[in-house]
Amino acid sequence: MKIERDGNGAWKVVDDSGATMAGNLTNAQAWRWFDQHDTHAADDENRRRRISTAVAER
């Protein structure tokens, strides 16, 4: 699973097949999801950058 933005800028949790797993997430929910589930980041720097982007958009 991963988290991504849809065409309207809303955060969505998407499974590996591309199916949406949940409705729109608030920015705070997205930040918590990144913190708890971010297994797709290649390294800590990439993870920090993604979280910083999510926080900046809150």
C-alpha positions as CSV (number, residue, x, y, z in Angstrom):
1,M,0.0,0.0,0.0
2,K,1.0,3.6,-0.5
3,I,-0.4,7.0,-0.1
4,E,-0.7,9.4,-3.0
5,R,-2.6,12.5,-4.2
6,D,-5.4,12.2,-6.7
7,G,-6.0,14.6,-9.6
8,N,-7.8,17.0,-7.2
9,G,-4.9,17.1,-4.7
10,A,-6.7,14.9,-2.1
11,W,-4.7,12.3,-0.2
12,K,-5.7,8.6,-0.8
13,V,-4.4,5.3,0.5
14,V,-4.0,3.0,-2.5
15,D,-3.2,-0.7,-2.6
16,D,-0.6,-2.3,-4.9
17,S,-3.2,-2.9,-7.5
18,G,-4.2,0.8,-7.6
19,A,-7.5,0.4,-5.8
20,T,-8.4,3.1,-3.3
21,M,-8.4,1.7,0.2
22,A,-10.0,4.7,2.0
23,G,-11.7,7.9,1.2
24,N,-10.0,11.3,1.2
25,L,-7.6,11.8,4.1
26,T,-7.0,15.1,5.8
27,N,-3.4,16.4,5.7
28,A,-3.0,15.5,9.3
29,Q,-4.2,11.9,8.6
30,A,-1.8,11.7,5.6
31,W,1.1,12.8,7.8
32,R,0.3,10.1,10.4
33,W,0.0,7.5,7.7
34,F,3.4,8.4,6.3
35,D,4.8,8.2,9.8
36,Q,3.3,4.8,10.5
37,H,3.3,3.1,7.1
38,D,5.9,4.6,4.8
39,T,7.7,1.5,3.6
40,H,8.1,2.8,0.0
41,A,10.8,5.4,0.8
42,A,14.1,4.5,-0.6
43,D,16.0,6.0,2.3
44,D,15.5,8.3,5.3
45,E,16.2,11.5,3.3
46,N,13.4,10.6,0.8
47,R,11.1,9.8,3.7
48,R,11.9,13.1,5.4
49,R,11.3,15.0,2.2
50,R,7.9,13.3,1.6
51,I,6.8,14.0,5.2
52,S,8.0,17.6,5.0
53,T,5.9,18.1,1.9
54,A,2.9,16.7,3.6
55,V,3.4,18.9,6.7
56,A,3.9,22.0,4.6
57,E,0.6,21.4,2.8
58,R,-1.4,21.1,6.1
